[in-house]
Amino acid sequence: MTGGTLATQDPAGELDLVILGAGSGGYACALRAAELGLSVALVEKGKLGGTCLHVGCIPTKALLHAAEVADAARESEQFGVNATLEGIDMGGVNKYKDGVVSRLYKGLTGLVNGRGITVVEGEGRLVAPNAVAEPSAPGVPGAGAGAACARRTWPGSSTSPSGRARGAASRASSSRAPRSPT
Ligand SMILES: Cc1cc2nc3c(=O)[nH]c(=O)nc-3n(C[C@H](O)[C@H](O)[C@H](O)COP(=O)(O)OP(=O)(O)OC[C@H]3O[C@@H](n4cnc5c(N)ncnc54)[C@H](O)[C@@H]3O)c2cc1C
């Protein structure tokens, strides 16, 4: 989904919450809000999962794991294991790393879609405390990373989508998003 206006002050709007940025902070916020019964849109100008999944925690830990395997082979003798390290195939290491990222990306995408969260591709722009306007095409340079939540103003009140969210909170499940290594 691209284009359009999200979470405006239009009382006819469908969304309770619009989140700019689908990194660890953004998707965690979206999943929790959906769990609490809010209708949520997640705007992402890059890829769902953000820094941690695509260039940060996950790929670096996959590379570190490959290095540990090499170390274990090199030092195998001290464990009474006969093995030799014949070399490192960086193409193979990167293939392993890309596979880990891809598997978690697929899992996260399924989880977000399964919770009914609307994912909007493009760069969102916060134009008021409770309004996000006209996501532009993916790849457009702009605001720095980070998640921002904009809540719609409801007619006759300052915020609040009423007791709907509160009621759903008590029914919230314990499903979990992929966890990043620490
Ligand atoms: C090499 C490296 C290794 C790391 N290792 C670890 C680790 O082991 N453990 C750990 O806890 N942390 C680690 N981190 C830090 C971790 O990646 C960050 O703390 C985390 O990603 C922050 O999440 P975030 O949601 O705030 O931001 P991000 O993950 O950066 O997500 C922000 C997202 O918002 C999008 N965005 C920004 N503005 C807009 C807009 N206007 N419209 C639409 N989309 C927008 C961006 O495209 C991006 O996807 C590492 C970081 C790096 C770089």
The ligand as a Tripos MOL2 file, in Angstrom:
@<TRIPOS>MOLECULE
LIG
   53    58     1     0     0
SMALL
NO_CHARGES

@<TRIPOS>ATOM
      1 C1         25.9160   -3.4380   13.4660 C.3       1 LIG1
      2 C2         24.8770   -3.3110   14.5620 C.ar      1 LIG1
      3 C3         24.7490   -4.3260   15.4960 C.ar      1 LIG1
      4 C4         23.8030   -4.2400   16.5140 C.ar      1 LIG1
      5 N1         23.7080   -5.2490   17.4310 N.ar      1 LIG1
      6 C5         22.8010   -5.1630   18.4250 C.ar      1 LIG1
      7 C6         22.6680   -6.2150   19.3880 C.ar      1 LIG1
      8 O1         23.3540   -7.2220   19.3350 O.2       1 LIG1
      9 N2         21.7430   -6.0810   20.3590 N.ar      1 LIG1
     10 C7         20.9450   -4.9700   20.4390 C.ar      1 LIG1
     11 O2         20.1340   -4.8980   21.3720 O.2       1 LIG1
     12 N3         21.0390   -3.9600   19.5540 N.ar      1 LIG1
     13 C8         21.9360   -4.0350   18.5500 C.ar      1 LIG1
     14 N4         22.0260   -3.0160   17.6430 N.ar      1 LIG1
     15 C9         21.1500   -1.8510   17.7990 C.3       1 LIG1
     16 C10        19.7680   -2.1370   17.2270 C.3       1 LIG1
     17 O3         19.8680   -2.4870   15.8550 O.3       1 LIG1
     18 C11        18.9310   -0.8900   17.4190 C.3       1 LIG1
     19 O4         18.9060   -0.5710   18.7880 O.3       1 LIG1
     20 C12        17.5210   -1.0890   16.9320 C.3       1 LIG1
     21 O5         17.4980   -1.4700   15.5870 O.3       1 LIG1
     22 C13        16.7430    0.1980   17.1470 C.3       1 LIG1
     23 O6         15.4200   -0.0380   16.7100 O.3       1 LIG1
     24 P1         14.5140    1.1470   16.2070 P.3       1 LIG1
     25 O7         13.1880    0.5460   15.8810 O.co2     1 LIG1
     26 O8         14.5700    2.2580   17.1680 O.co2     1 LIG1
     27 O9         15.2390    1.7070   14.9020 O.3       1 LIG1
     28 P2         15.5310    0.9760   13.5270 P.3       1 LIG1
     29 O10        15.6950   -0.5000   13.6600 O.co2     1 LIG1
     30 O11        16.6690    1.7410   12.9130 O.co2     1 LIG1
     31 O12        14.2090    1.1760   12.6940 O.3       1 LIG1
     32 C14        13.8030    2.4190   12.2530 C.3       1 LIG1
     33 C15        13.0500    2.1950   10.9550 C.3       1 LIG1
     34 O13        12.3300    3.3600   10.6580 O.3       1 LIG1
     35 C16        12.3340    3.5670    9.2720 C.3       1 LIG1
     36 N5         12.0000    4.9720    9.1130 N.ar      1 LIG1
     37 C17        12.6270    6.0390    9.6440 C.ar      1 LIG1
     38 N6         11.9600    7.1600    9.3450 N.ar      1 LIG1
     39 C18        10.8750    6.7930    8.6070 C.ar      1 LIG1
     40 C19         9.8020    7.5130    8.0070 C.ar      1 LIG1
     41 N7          9.7150    8.8460    8.0870 N.pl3     1 LIG1
     42 N8          8.8650    6.8170    7.3270 N.ar      1 LIG1
     43 C20         8.9510    5.4760    7.2250 C.ar      1 LIG1
     44 N9          9.9610    4.7380    7.7850 N.ar      1 LIG1
     45 C21        10.8930    5.4080    8.4710 C.ar      1 LIG1
     46 C22        13.7290    3.1270    8.8390 C.3       1 LIG1
     47 O14        13.7630    2.7490    7.4880 O.3       1 LIG1
     48 C23        13.9590    1.9230    9.7650 C.3       1 LIG1
     49 O15        13.5760    0.6960    9.1820 O.3       1 LIG1
     50 C24        22.9500   -3.0930   16.5970 C.ar      1 LIG1
     51 C25        23.0620   -2.0750   15.6390 C.ar      1 LIG1
     52 C26        23.9960   -2.1830   14.6300 C.ar      1 LIG1
     53 C27        24.1010   -1.0730   13.5960 C.3       1 LIG1
@<TRIPOS>BOND
     1     1     2 1
     2     2     3 ar
     3     2    52 ar
     4     3     4 ar
     5     4     5 ar
     6     4    50 ar
     7     5     6 ar
     8     6     7 ar
     9     6    13 1
    10     7     8 2
    11     7     9 ar
    12     9    10 ar
    13    10    11 2
    14    10    12 ar
    15    12    13 ar
    16    13    14 ar
    17    14    15 1
    18    14    50 ar
    19    15    16 1
    20    16    17 1
    21    16    18 1
    22    18    19 1
    23    18    20 1
    24    20    21 1
    25    20    22 1
    26    22    23 1
    27    23    24 1
    28    24    25 2
    29    24    26 1
    30    24    27 1
    31    27    28 1
    32    28    29 2
    33    28    30 1
    34    28    31 1
    35    31    32 1
    36    32    33 1
    37    33    34 1
    38    33    48 1
    39    34    35 1
    40    35    36 1
    41    35    46 1
    42    36    37 ar
    43    36    45 ar
    44    37    38 ar
    45    38    39 ar
    46    39    40 ar
    47    39    45 ar
    48    40    41 1
    49    40    42 ar
    50    42    43 ar
    51    43    44 ar
    52    44    45 ar
    53    46    47 1
    54    46    48 1
    55    48    49 1
    56    50    51 ar
    57    51    52 ar
    58    52    53 1
@<TRIPOS>SUBSTRUCTURE
     1 LIG1         1 GROUP 0 **** ****
